[in-house]
Amino acid sequence: MRRSAFLLSGAGAMIASALPPLSQRALARDTVDYTLTAAPLRFSPAPGVDFPGFAYNGTIPGPVLRIAHGQRLRAKFVNNATEPATIHWHGMILPNKMDGVEGLTQPAVPARESFLYEFTPDPPGMRWYHDHISDGIARGLFGLIIVEDPNDEPADKEFALVFHDVPKLSTVQAAMMGTSNSPMTDPIGSPELRQMKPNDRMGDEVSYVAHCINGACYPNTQKLGVKVGDRVRLRVLNANPTQTRYVRVAGHRLTVTHSDGNRLERPVEVDALRIGVAERYDAYFRVTKPGAYLVQGLSSDPLAYQQAAVLYTEGMENASPLSSPQTLEGVDYFTYEKAGSTAAAAPEQPAVSGANTYAFTLGGGEYGSNRWTINGKTYPNTPKINVRRGDVVRVHFHNTTDMDHPMHLHGHVFRLTEVDGTQLAHPLPKDTSLVRANGGTASWSFTADSPPGRWLLHCHNEIHMMDGMMTEVVYRS
């Protein structure tokens, strides 16, 4: 995991956000072929913003890849960028050599060379793909892949929305050294702001110069046309390198059905989504009356008004859209506890000892430090999870730092079973989950039934990952 000089990127052209159904011809094929070419791109999502980034196929985000569950994917990666790169298929259970981690599952693909990724995507649902060499996501190398589930409930309209941001280069280098003075920009009433300690100096915050949806800033984002009576499905990804996002559709409640592409045991209705770095949520809502409404990222950043798109009914595309206040006060937003229903489960502290049980303390990150640690060590010296195929593994995280950590496990779907000492009656199937700052806890359970190899487990905040908060799940023979 190279700590190269951070090359700023951002995002460029809009990806198609309305998702048509797969054609019968496409469904009839056993193998679906894509070519993803990484190359430099000058990105200007808003007036005055012009950054040198990298892009797949000339757009940031890259194209939405769609494939039916059971079809085989053959993706040729052509690296025309100026640096080595890989593609990680985030959320996929796949052969270890296809996982796209430089130095762990494959060598980096050098500039002007190519690599063929070939596997049958599993499980179904919304996944994403991105570069996995240090700062690749922030440079712009990311996109959605949707593995169609034939058991999904139908929708009249479906939109894929990638929330992403362009960082200010000078603050990234400072954040990696723990000396950034960039402020927190979470919305008023958010847990991120409530859990801050007096005179807290974060040190690892990154400033952003543009907030985008699908490669553009409001009012230049693509408008989303619907009809009164439509049942609308949103597939939402937070591709920000460091920050949690709150997403709301003005005037509508959202029914959340999938977490990280995986079907929840029971849907949950909320006003807004809370989406950690690399998390994804599927949510449905019904359009009940004519009008124009903003789909917004809520934030206290003065640029936050730019992260929005207009959803409109017929004839209302030029109407002044209804918006949501930039606050979470009084807002019923998504939490793991709501989705997992703690009401039926008595609070208890989870066991953190026993066979195949691992206790990880997340630490480091003091002001002026460039170390984010697991059990006091940075990768590659962090303690590993050693498994045999078929083992049921439990992982317990205790976060002693002043930042939330979106912890991500490669090559597996885990069950989030506990949050802050309370068991979830309906564990959430996920590949990434936030661990709350200042003493927060989270527990996972997963079965070691993936192809053997070395699978990375890390914080998906790019600063924390590059500064060492990583470990591995290692299969023993």
C-alpha positions as CSV (number, residue, x, y, z in Angstrom):
1,M,0.0,0.0,0.0
2,R,2.2,2.8,-1.3
3,R,2.1,6.2,0.3
4,S,2.8,8.1,-3.0
5,A,2.5,11.8,-3.4
6,F,-1.2,12.5,-3.4
7,L,-2.3,13.3,-7.0
8,L,-5.5,15.3,-6.9
9,S,-8.4,14.2,-9.0
10,G,-11.9,14.5,-9.0
11,A,-14.6,13.7,-11.2
12,G,-15.6,14.5,-14.7
13,A,-18.5,13.6,-17.0
14,M,-21.9,12.5,-15.8
15,I,-22.6,8.8,-15.8
16,A,-26.1,7.8,-17.0
17,S,-28.2,7.8,-13.8
18,A,-31.4,6.4,-15.1
19,L,-31.0,2.6,-15.2
20,P,-32.9,0.8,-17.9
21,P,-33.6,-3.0,-17.5
22,L,-31.1,-5.4,-19.0
23,S,-32.1,-6.4,-22.4
24,Q,-33.1,-10.0,-23.2
25,R,-30.2,-10.2,-25.5
26,A,-27.8,-9.3,-22.7
27,L,-29.4,-11.7,-20.3
28,A,-28.9,-14.5,-22.8
29,R,-25.2,-14.2,-22.8
30,D,-23.1,-16.4,-20.5
31,T,-20.3,-13.8,-20.3
32,V,-20.4,-10.0,-20.3
33,D,-17.3,-8.2,-21.6
34,Y,-16.3,-4.7,-20.5
35,T,-13.1,-2.7,-21.2
36,L,-12.1,-0.1,-18.5
37,T,-9.4,2.2,-19.6
38,A,-7.8,4.5,-17.0
39,A,-6.4,7.7,-18.4
40,P,-5.7,11.3,-17.3
41,L,-8.7,13.7,-17.3
42,R,-9.1,17.4,-16.6
43,F,-12.1,17.6,-14.4
44,S,-14.3,20.7,-14.0
45,P,-17.6,19.9,-12.3
46,A,-18.3,23.6,-11.4
47,P,-17.1,27.0,-12.6
48,G,-13.6,27.7,-11.4
49,V,-12.8,24.1,-10.5
50,D,-10.2,22.5,-12.8
51,F,-8.2,19.5,-11.5
52,P,-6.0,16.9,-13.1
53,G,-7.5,13.6,-12.3
54,F,-7.7,10.0,-13.7
55,A,-10.9,8.4,-15.1
56,Y,-12.2,5.2,-16.3
57,N,-13.4,5.5,-20.0
58,G,-13.3,9.3,-19.8
59,T,-15.8,9.8,-17.1
60,I,-15.7,10.2,-13.3
61,P,-17.4,8.3,-11.9
62,G,-16.7,5.5,-14.4
63,P,-19.5,3.8,-16.3
64,V,-22.2,1.9,-14.5
65,L,-21.5,-1.8,-15.2
66,R,-24.5,-4.1,-15.2
67,I,-24.6,-7.8,-15.2
68,A,-27.2,-10.5,-14.3
69,H,-26.5,-12.6,-11.3
70,G,-24.9,-15.8,-12.6
71,Q,-23.3,-14.3,-15.6
72,R,-19.5,-14.2,-15.9
73,L,-17.7,-10.9,-16.0
74,R,-14.7,-10.4,-18.2
75,A,-13.3,-6.9,-17.6
76,K,-10.1,-5.9,-19.5
77,F,-8.3,-3.1,-17.6
78,V,-6.1,-0.9,-19.8
79,N,-3.9,1.4,-17.8
80,N,-3.2,4.5,-19.8
81,A,-2.7,6.5,-16.6
82,T,0.7,7.8,-15.7
83,E,1.0,5.6,-12.6
84,P,0.6,1.9,-11.7
85,A,-3.0,1.0,-10.9
86,T,-5.4,-1.9,-10.1
87,I,-9.1,-2.5,-9.9
88,H,-10.7,-3.7,-6.6
89,W,-14.2,-5.2,-6.9
90,H,-15.6,-3.9,-3.6
91,G,-18.2,-6.1,-2.0
92,M,-17.6,-9.1,-4.3
93,I,-16.9,-12.7,-3.3
94,L,-14.4,-13.7,-6.0
95,P,-11.1,-15.5,-6.5
96,N,-8.5,-13.9,-4.4
97,K,-6.2,-13.2,-7.4
98,M,-9.0,-11.1,-8.9
99,D,-9.4,-8.8,-5.7
100,G,-7.2,-6.1,-7.1
101,V,-4.9,-5.3,-4.1
102,E,-1.4,-4.2,-5.1
103,G,1.3,-6.4,-3.5
104,L,-1.3,-8.7,-1.8
105,T,-3.4,-10.3,-4.5
106,Q,-1.6,-9.1,-7.7
107,P,1.2,-6.9,-8.8
108,A,0.2,-3.4,-9.8
109,V,-0.6,-3.0,-13.5
110,P,2.1,-0.7,-14.9
111,A,1.3,2.3,-17.1
112,R,0.6,1.3,-20.7
113,E,-0.1,-2.3,-19.8
114,S,-3.3,-4.2,-19.2
115,F,-4.8,-7.0,-17.0
116,L,-7.9,-9.2,-17.5
117,Y,-10.2,-9.6,-14.5
118,E,-12.5,-12.6,-15.0
119,F,-15.0,-14.0,-12.4
120,T,-18.7,-14.6,-11.8
121,P,-19.9,-11.7,-9.6
122,D,-21.5,-12.8,-6.3
123,P,-23.5,-11.9,-4.3
124,P,-26.1,-10.0,-6.3
125,G,-26.7,-6.3,-5.5
126,M,-25.0,-2.9,-5.8
127,R,-21.2,-3.2,-5.6
128,W,-18.5,-0.8,-6.8
129,Y,-15.1,-0.9,-8.4
130,H,-12.1,1.3,-7.7
131,D,-8.4,1.6,-7.8
132,H,-6.6,0.2,-4.7
133,I,-3.2,1.9,-4.7
134,S,-3.2,4.5,-1.9
135,D,-5.0,7.6,-3.3
136,G,-6.7,6.1,-6.3
137,I,-10.3,6.8,-5.2
138,A,-9.6,10.5,-4.6
139,R,-7.9,10.7,-8.0
140,G,-11.2,9.7,-9.6
141,L,-10.8,5.9,-10.4
142,F,-14.2,4.5,-9.2
143,G,-17.6,3.5,-10.5
144,L,-20.6,1.3,-9.7
145,I,-21.3,-2.3,-10.7
146,I,-24.8,-3.6,-10.3
147,V,-25.3,-7.4,-10.2
148,E,-29.0,-7.7,-11.0
149,D,-31.0,-9.8,-8.5
150,P,-34.1,-11.5,-10.1
151,N,-35.8,-11.5,-6.7
152,D,-35.7,-7.7,-6.3
153,E,-39.0,-5.8,-6.1
154,P,-39.8,-3.9,-9.3
155,A,-39.5,-0.1,-9.5
156,D,-41.0,2.3,-12.1
157,K,-37.8,4.3,-12.2
158,E,-34.3,3.6,-10.9
159,F,-31.4,6.0,-10.4
160,A,-27.8,5.3,-9.5
161,L,-26.4,8.2,-7.5
162,V,-22.7,8.4,-6.7
163,F,-21.9,11.1,-4.1
164,H,-18.2,12.1,-4.4
165,D,-16.0,15.1,-3.8
166,V,-12.9,16.9,-5.0
167,P,-10.3,17.4,-2.3
168,K,-8.0,20.4,-1.9
169,L,-4.6,19.0,-2.5
170,S,-2.7,20.9,0.2
171,T,-5.0,19.7,3.0
172,V,-4.5,16.0,2.0
173,Q,-0.8,16.1,2.6
174,A,-1.4,17.9,5.9
175,A,-4.1,15.3,6.9
176,M,-1.7,12.4,6.3
177,M,0.8,14.1,8.7
178,G,-2.0,14.8,11.2
179,T,-1.6,18.6,11.0
180,S,-4.5,19.6,8.9
181,N,-6.6,22.6,10.1
182,S,-9.6,21.7,7.9
183,P,-12.9,22.0,9.8
184,M,-15.5,19.3,10.1
185,T,-18.5,20.0,7.9
186,D,-21.1,17.5,9.1
187,P,-24.6,18.8,9.4
188,I,-25.8,20.4,12.6
189,G,-27.2,17.7,14.9
190,S,-25.0,14.9,13.4
191,P,-23.3,12.4,15.7
192,E,-20.0,13.5,14.2
193,L,-20.4,17.0,15.7
194,R,-22.1,15.9,18.9
195,Q,-19.2,13.5,19.8
196,M,-16.5,16.2,19.4
197,K,-14.7,17.0,22.6
198,P,-14.0,20.6,23.6
199,N,-11.0,22.1,21.8
200,D,-10.7,18.9,19.8
201,R,-8.0,19.2,17.1
202,M,-8.8,16.6,14.5
203,G,-5.6,16.9,12.3
204,D,-6.8,14.5,9.7
205,E,-9.7,16.3,8.1
206,V,-9.5,17.1,4.3
207,S,-11.1,20.1,2.7
208,Y,-13.1,19.8,-0.5
209,V,-13.5,22.3,-3.3
210,A,-16.5,20.7,-5.0
211,H,-19.2,18.3,-3.9
212,C,-20.7,16.2,-6.8
213,I,-23.3,13.7,-7.8
214,N,-22.4,11.6,-10.8
215,G,-19.7,14.0,-11.9
216,A,-21.4,17.4,-11.6
217,C,-22.3,20.0,-9.1
218,Y,-25.8,21.6,-8.7
219,P,-27.4,23.2,-10.7
220,N,-25.5,21.3,-13.4
221,T,-26.4,17.8,-12.2
222,Q,-28.6,15.7,-14.4
223,K,-32.3,16.1,-13.7
224,L,-34.2,13.0,-12.7
225,G,-37.6,12.7,-14.4
226,V,-40.5,10.7,-12.8
227,K,-44.3,10.5,-12.9
228,V,-46.8,10.9,-10.1
229,G,-47.5,7.5,-8.8
230,D,-44.1,6.1,-9.7
231,R,-42.3,3.8,-7.3
232,V,-38.7,5.0,-7.4
233,R,-35.6,3.1,-6.5
234,L,-32.4,5.0,-5.5
235,R,-29.0,3.2,-5.5
236,V,-26.7,5.5,-3.5
237,L,-22.9,5.2,-3.0
238,N,-20.7,7.4,-0.8
239,A,-17.4,7.5,-2.7
240,N,-16.0,10.4,-0.6
241,P,-12.4,9.5,0.5
242,T,-12.9,10.5,4.1
243,Q,-16.3,11.8,5.1
244,T,-19.7,10.3,6.0
245,R,-22.6,11.6,3.9
246,Y,-26.3,12.3,4.8
247,V,-28.7,12.1,1.9
248,R,-32.3,13.3,1.8
249,V,-35.1,13.6,-0.8
250,A,-37.1,16.7,0.1
251,G,-40.7,16.0,0.9
252,H,-40.3,12.2,0.9
253,R,-39.7,9.3,3.3
254,L,-37.3,6.6,2.2
255,T,-37.7,2.8,2.7
256,V,-34.3,1.3,2.9
257,T,-34.2,-2.3,1.6
258,H,-30.5,-3.1,1.1
259,S,-27.2,-2.4,2.9
260,D,-24.0,-2.5,0.9
261,G,-26.1,-4.3,-1.8
262,N,-27.3,-7.0,0.6
263,R,-31.0,-7.4,1.4
264,L,-32.0,-6.4,4.9
265,E,-34.0,-8.8,7.0
266,R,-36.6,-6.1,7.3
267,P,-36.9,-2.8,5.5
268,V,-36.8,0.4,7.6
269,E,-38.4,3.8,6.8
270,V,-36.4,7.0,7.4
271,D,-36.2,10.6,6.4
272,A,-32.5,10.5,5.4
273,L,-29.7,8.1,4.8
274,R,-26.5,8.1,6.8
275,I,-23.8,6.7,4.5
276,G,-20.3,6.1,5.7
277,V,-17.3,6.1,3.3
278,A,-17.7,3.2,0.8
279,E,-21.2,2.2,2.1
280,R,-24.1,1.8,-0.2
281,Y,-27.9,1.8,0.4
282,D,-30.9,1.0,-1.8
283,A,-34.0,2.9,-0.9
284,Y,-37.5,3.2,-2.4
285,F,-40.1,5.9,-2.3
286,R,-43.5,6.7,-3.9
287,V,-44.0,10.0,-5.8
288,T,-47.4,11.2,-4.5
289,K,-47.8,14.6,-6.0
290,P,-46.5,16.8,-8.8
291,G,-43.5,19.0,-8.2
292,A,-39.7,19.4,-8.1
293,Y,-37.6,18.1,-5.2
294,L,-33.9,18.2,-4.4
295,V,-32.0,15.0,-3.7
296,Q,-29.4,16.5,-1.4
297,G,-26.2,15.8,0.5
298,L,-26.7,17.6,3.9
299,S,-23.6,19.4,5.3
300,S,-22.5,22.6,7.0
301,D,-19.9,23.2,4.3
302,P,-20.7,26.4,2.4
303,L,-20.3,24.3,-0.8
304,A,-22.8,21.7,0.3
305,Y,-25.6,23.3,-1.8
306,Q,-23.8,22.1,-4.8
307,Q,-24.3,18.4,-3.9
308,A,-27.8,18.0,-5.1
309,A,-29.9,16.9,-8.1
310,V,-33.5,17.8,-9.1
311,L,-36.1,15.1,-9.1
312,Y,-39.2,16.4,-11.0
313,T,-42.6,15.2,-12.3
314,E,-43.8,15.9,-15.8
315,G,-43.9,19.6,-16.7
316,M,-42.1,20.6,-13.5
317,E,-38.5,20.4,-14.7
318,N,-38.0,24.2,-14.4
319,A,-40.0,24.7,-11.2
320,S,-38.1,26.0,-8.1
321,P,-37.3,22.7,-6.3
322,L,-38.3,22.0,-2.7
323,S,-35.2,21.6,-0.6
324,S,-34.3,20.3,2.9
325,P,-32.6,22.3,5.7
326,Q,-28.9,21.5,6.2
327,T,-29.5,20.0,9.6
328,L,-30.3,16.7,11.3
329,E,-32.2,18.3,14.2
330,G,-35.6,16.5,14.3
331,V,-34.6,14.3,11.2
332,D,-35.3,10.6,11.5
333,Y,-32.1,9.4,9.8
334,F,-30.8,5.8,9.2
335,T,-28.9,4.1,11.9
336,Y,-27.7,0.5,12.3
337,E,-29.8,0.3,15.5
338,K,-33.0,1.3,13.7
339,A,-32.3,-1.2,10.8
340,G,-31.3,-4.0,13.2
341,S,-34.1,-3.4,15.7
342,T,-32.6,-3.4,19.2
343,A,-36.0,-3.4,20.9
344,A,-36.2,-7.2,21.0
345,A,-32.6,-7.7,22.2
346,A,-31.4,-7.1,25.7
347,P,-28.3,-4.9,25.8
348,E,-25.2,-6.9,26.6
349,Q,-21.5,-6.5,26.2
350,P,-20.3,-9.0,23.4
351,A,-17.8,-11.7,24.2
352,V,-14.4,-10.7,23.0
353,S,-12.5,-14.0,23.7
354,G,-12.7,-17.6,22.6
355,A,-11.8,-19.5,19.5
356,N,-11.9,-17.6,16.2
357,T,-12.7,-14.4,18.1
358,Y,-10.6,-11.3,17.6
359,A,-10.6,-8.1,19.6
360,F,-9.2,-5.0,17.8
361,T,-8.6,-1.7,19.4
362,L,-8.6,1.2,16.8
363,G,-6.1,3.8,17.9
364,G,-3.6,6.5,16.9
365,G,-4.4,9.7,15.0
366,E,-3.2,12.1,17.6
367,Y,-2.7,15.7,16.3
368,G,0.7,15.7,14.6
369,S,0.8,11.9,14.1
370,N,0.8,10.0,10.9
371,R,-0.1,6.7,12.5
372,W,-3.5,5.1,12.7
373,T,-3.3,1.7,14.4
374,I,-4.9,-1.6,15.2
375,N,-3.8,-2.9,18.6
376,G,-1.1,-0.3,18.7
377,K,0.6,-1.3,15.4
378,T,0.4,-0.1,11.8
379,Y,0.2,-2.4,8.7
380,P,1.9,-4.7,7.9
381,N,2.7,-5.3,11.6
382,T,-0.9,-5.4,12.7
383,P,-2.3,-8.7,14.2
384,K,-3.8,-11.0,11.5
385,I,-7.0,-13.0,11.5
386,N,-5.9,-16.6,10.7
387,V,-8.8,-18.9,9.6
388,R,-9.5,-22.3,8.2
389,R,-12.2,-22.8,5.6
390,G,-15.5,-23.1,7.3
391,D,-14.6,-21.3,10.5
392,V,-17.1,-18.9,12.0
393,V,-15.1,-15.8,12.9
394,R,-16.1,-13.0,15.3
395,V,-14.4,-9.6,15.3
396,H,-14.9,-7.0,17.9
397,F,-13.8,-3.4,17.4
398,H,-13.2,-0.8,20.1
399,N,-12.5,2.7,18.8
400,T,-10.4,4.9,21.1
401,T,-9.9,7.6,18.6
402,D,-11.8,10.8,18.0
403,M,-12.9,9.8,14.5
404,D,-15.4,7.3,13.2
405,H,-13.8,4.4,11.2
406,P,-15.6,2.8,8.2
407,M,-14.1,-0.7,8.5
408,H,-14.2,-2.8,5.3
409,L,-13.6,-6.5,4.8
410,H,-12.6,-7.8,1.4
411,G,-14.0,-10.9,-0.2
412,H,-16.7,-11.6,2.4
413,V,-20.1,-10.4,3.6
414,F,-20.2,-10.1,7.4
415,R,-23.1,-9.7,9.8
416,L,-23.0,-6.6,12.0
417,T,-24.3,-8.1,15.2
418,E,-23.5,-5.4,17.9
419,V,-23.3,-1.6,18.0
420,D,-22.0,0.2,21.1
421,G,-22.7,-2.7,23.4
422,T,-26.2,-3.5,22.2
423,Q,-27.0,-6.6,20.2
424,L,-29.0,-6.3,17.0
425,A,-32.1,-8.5,16.8
426,H,-31.7,-8.5,13.0
427,P,-28.0,-8.4,12.1
428,L,-27.1,-6.3,9.1
429,P,-25.4,-8.0,6.1
430,K,-22.6,-5.7,5.1
431,D,-19.0,-5.3,3.8
432,T,-18.3,-1.9,5.4
433,S,-19.5,-0.5,8.8
434,L,-18.8,2.6,10.8
435,V,-17.3,2.2,14.3
436,R,-18.2,5.3,16.4
437,A,-15.5,7.6,17.8
438,N,-14.6,8.0,21.5
439,G,-15.2,4.5,22.8
440,G,-17.7,3.2,20.2
441,T,-17.8,-0.6,19.5
442,A,-19.0,-2.8,16.8
443,S,-19.0,-6.6,16.3
444,W,-19.0,-8.7,13.2
445,S,-19.6,-12.4,12.5
446,F,-18.6,-14.0,9.2
447,T,-18.0,-17.5,7.8
448,A,-14.6,-18.2,6.2
449,D,-16.1,-19.7,3.1
450,S,-14.5,-17.5,0.5
451,P,-11.8,-18.7,-1.9
452,P,-8.5,-19.1,0.1
453,G,-5.9,-16.4,0.1
454,R,-5.1,-13.1,1.9
455,W,-8.0,-10.8,2.2
456,L,-7.5,-7.2,3.4
457,L,-9.5,-5.7,6.3
458,H,-9.0,-1.9,6.6
459,C,-10.5,1.5,7.4
460,H,-11.9,2.9,4.2
461,N,-11.0,6.5,5.2
462,E,-8.1,6.9,2.8
463,I,-6.0,8.9,5.2
464,H,-6.4,6.3,7.9
465,M,-5.7,3.4,5.5
466,M,-2.6,5.0,4.1
467,D,-1.4,5.7,7.6
468,G,-1.6,2.1,8.7
469,M,-5.1,1.0,9.9
470,M,-5.2,-2.3,8.0
471,T,-4.8,-6.0,8.7
472,E,-5.6,-9.3,6.8
473,V,-7.7,-12.3,7.0
474,V,-5.4,-15.2,6.1
475,Y,-6.6,-18.6,5.1
476,R,-4.5,-21.5,6.4
477,S,-4.4,-24.8,4.5
